[in-house]
Amino acid sequence: MKKLNGFVQSNIKTIEMTGVLMRVCSFTLVSWLGPNSPFMFVWIFNTSDALMLSWCSIIKKDRAYTVLNLFWIIVGAVGIARAASYFQ
């Protein structure tokens, strides 16, 4: 775990920018395609960027962004479950 945290810390700006661009892309895809969006892909993609951004914000000890991105992980889990028709 220390090696992984070290990797994230040494590449934090790149990981954060990647996460932000992933979020922008997923919301852009939904905006453009509307109901024709590949919702499972979008939710998995969006939840992945939330994991990346949460990890970065935890390492940086940024509480506000940690809470925000952990919230997006929860929203993403619900979105994935709904896209998989686990519940309506």
C-alpha positions as protocol buffer text, in pm:
chain_id: "A"
residue {
  index: 1
  type: MET
  ca { x: 0 y: 0 z: 0 }
}
residue {
  index: 2
  type: LYS
  ca { x: 289 y: 237 z: 75 }
}
residue {
  index: 3
  type: LYS
  ca { x: 428 y: 188 z: -276 }
}
residue {
  index: 4
  type: LEU
  ca { x: 89 y: 265 z: -427 }
}
residue {
  index: 5
  type: ASN
  ca { x: 46 y: 574 z: -209 }
}
residue {
  index: 6
  type: GLY
  ca { x: 397 y: 682 z: -305 }
}
residue {
  index: 7
  type: PHE
  ca { x: 315 y: 640 z: -673 }
}
residue {
  index: 8
  type: VAL
  ca { x: -5 y: 843 z: -635 }
}
residue {
  index: 9
  type: GLN
  ca { x: 174 y: 1111 z: -437 }
}
residue {
  index: 10
  type: SER
  ca { x: 455 y: 1143 z: -690 }
}
residue {
  index: 11
  type: ASN
  ca { x: 206 y: 1162 z: -980 }
}
residue {
  index: 12
  type: ILE
  ca { x: -78 y: 1341 z: -802 }
}
residue {
  index: 13
  type: LYS
  ca { x: -119 y: 1629 z: -1050 }
}
residue {
  index: 14
  type: THR
  ca { x: -141 y: 1390 z: -1346 }
}
residue {
  index: 15
  type: ILE
  ca { x: -384 y: 1159 z: -1165 }
}
residue {
  index: 16
  type: GLU
  ca { x: -603 y: 1452 z: -1060 }
}
residue {
  index: 17
  type: MET
  ca { x: -611 y: 1595 z: -1412 }
}
residue {
  index: 18
  type: THR
  ca { x: -692 y: 1252 z: -1554 }
}
residue {
  index: 19
  type: GLY
  ca { x: -978 y: 1214 z: -1303 }
}
residue {
  index: 20
  type: VAL
  ca { x: -1116 y: 1558 z: -1383 }
}
residue {
  index: 21
  type: LEU
  ca { x: -1101 y: 1495 z: -1758 }
}
residue {
  index: 22
  type: MET
  ca { x: -1273 y: 1158 z: -1707 }
}
residue {
  index: 23
  type: ARG
  ca { x: -1554 y: 1332 z: -1517 }
}
residue {
  index: 24
  type: VAL
  ca { x: -1591 y: 1598 z: -1786 }
}
residue {
  index: 25
  type: CYS
  ca { x: -1603 y: 1329 z: -2057 }
}
residue {
  index: 26
  type: SER
  ca { x: -1864 y: 1122 z: -1878 }
}
residue {
  index: 27
  type: PHE
  ca { x: -2097 y: 1417 z: -1820 }
}
residue {
  index: 28
  type: THR
  ca { x: -2040 y: 1540 z: -2175 }
}
residue {
  index: 29
  type: LEU
  ca { x: -2135 y: 1198 z: -2309 }
}
residue {
  index: 30
  type: VAL
  ca { x: -2459 y: 1199 z: -2110 }
}
residue {
  index: 31
  type: SER
  ca { x: -2535 y: 1556 z: -2218 }
}
residue {
  index: 32
  type: TRP
  ca { x: -2483 y: 1479 z: -2585 }
}
residue {
  index: 33
  type: LEU
  ca { x: -2649 y: 1138 z: -2602 }
}
residue {
  index: 34
  type: GLY
  ca { x: -2920 y: 1180 z: -2339 }
}
residue {
  index: 35
  type: PRO
  ca { x: -3131 y: 863 z: -2307 }
}
residue {
  index: 36
  type: ASN
  ca { x: -2911 y: 688 z: -2566 }
}
residue {
  index: 37
  type: SER
  ca { x: -2607 y: 713 z: -2336 }
}
residue {
  index: 38
  type: PRO
  ca { x: -2429 y: 392 z: -2241 }
}
residue {
  index: 39
  type: PHE
  ca { x: -2526 y: 441 z: -1876 }
}
residue {
  index: 40
  type: MET
  ca { x: -2338 y: 142 z: -1732 }
}
residue {
  index: 41
  type: PHE
  ca { x: -2016 y: 262 z: -1896 }
}
residue {
  index: 42
  type: VAL
  ca { x: -2076 y: 619 z: -1780 }
}
residue {
  index: 43
  type: TRP
  ca { x: -2141 y: 511 z: -1421 }
}
residue {
  index: 44
  type: ILE
  ca { x: -1836 y: 285 z: -1408 }
}
residue {
  index: 45
  type: PHE
  ca { x: -1620 y: 554 z: -1568 }
}
residue {
  index: 46
  type: ASN
  ca { x: -1755 y: 823 z: -1333 }
}
residue {
  index: 47
  type: THR
  ca { x: -1709 y: 603 z: -1025 }
}
residue {
  index: 48
  type: SER
  ca { x: -1352 y: 525 z: -1133 }
}
residue {
  index: 49
  type: ASP
  ca { x: -1266 y: 893 z: -1154 }
}
residue {
  index: 50
  type: ALA
  ca { x: -1426 y: 947 z: -813 }
}
residue {
  index: 51
  type: LEU
  ca { x: -1199 y: 676 z: -669 }
}
residue {
  index: 52
  type: MET
  ca { x: -893 y: 842 z: -823 }
}
residue {
  index: 53
  type: LEU
  ca { x: -991 y: 1189 z: -702 }
}
residue {
  index: 54
  type: SER
  ca { x: -1083 y: 1060 z: -355 }
}
residue {
  index: 55
  type: TRP
  ca { x: -745 y: 895 z: -317 }
}
residue {
  index: 56
  type: CYS
  ca { x: -568 y: 1215 z: -420 }
}
residue {
  index: 57
  type: SER
  ca { x: -776 y: 1429 z: -184 }
}
residue {
  index: 58
  type: ILE
  ca { x: -716 y: 1188 z: 106 }
}
residue {
  index: 59
  type: ILE
  ca { x: -339 y: 1203 z: 46 }
}
residue {
  index: 60
  type: LYS
  ca { x: -359 y: 1584 z: 29 }
}
residue {
  index: 61
  type: LYS
  ca { x: -576 y: 1585 z: 345 }
}
residue {
  index: 62
  type: ASP
  ca { x: -838 y: 1795 z: 167 }
}
residue {
  index: 63
  type: ARG
  ca { x: -1156 y: 1717 z: 360 }
}
residue {
  index: 64
  type: ALA
  ca { x: -1397 y: 1902 z: 134 }
}
residue {
  index: 65
  type: TYR
  ca { x: -1289 y: 1721 z: -182 }
}
residue {
  index: 66
  type: THR
  ca { x: -1263 y: 1392 z: 4 }
}
residue {
  index: 67
  type: VAL
  ca { x: -1626 y: 1421 z: 114 }
}
residue {
  index: 68
  type: LEU
  ca { x: -1736 y: 1533 z: -233 }
}
residue {
  index: 69
  type: ASN
  ca { x: -1565 y: 1247 z: -414 }
}
residue {
  index: 70
  type: LEU
  ca { x: -1662 y: 983 z: -159 }
}
residue {
  index: 71
  type: PHE
  ca { x: -2020 y: 1101 z: -212 }
}
residue {
  index: 72
  type: TRP
  ca { x: -1970 y: 1048 z: -589 }
}
residue {
  index: 73
  type: ILE
  ca { x: -1851 y: 692 z: -520 }
}
residue {
  index: 74
  type: ILE
  ca { x: -2177 y: 622 z: -336 }
}
residue {
  index: 75
  type: VAL
  ca { x: -2380 y: 787 z: -614 }
}
residue {
  index: 76
  type: GLY
  ca { x: -2183 y: 582 z: -866 }
}
residue {
  index: 77
  type: ALA
  ca { x: -2253 y: 256 z: -682 }
}
residue {
  index: 78
  type: VAL
  ca { x: -2625 y: 337 z: -689 }
}
residue {
  index: 79
  type: GLY
  ca { x: -2602 y: 433 z: -1057 }
}
residue {
  index: 80
  type: ILE
  ca { x: -2424 y: 108 z: -1143 }
}
residue {
  index: 81
  type: ALA
  ca { x: -2685 y: -91 z: -951 }
}
residue {
  index: 82
  type: ARG
  ca { x: -2967 y: 90 z: -1133 }
}
residue {
  index: 83
  type: ALA
  ca { x: -2802 y: 51 z: -1474 }
}
residue {
  index: 84
  type: ALA
  ca { x: -2767 y: -322 z: -1400 }
}
residue {
  index: 85
  type: SER
  ca { x: -3140 y: -328 z: -1308 }
}
residue {
  index: 86
  type: TYR
  ca { x: -3074 y: -446 z: -952 }
}
residue {
  index: 87
  type: PHE
  ca { x: -3348 y: -207 z: -844 }
}
residue {
  index: 88
  type: GLN
  ca { x: -3560 y: 48 z: -1018 }
}
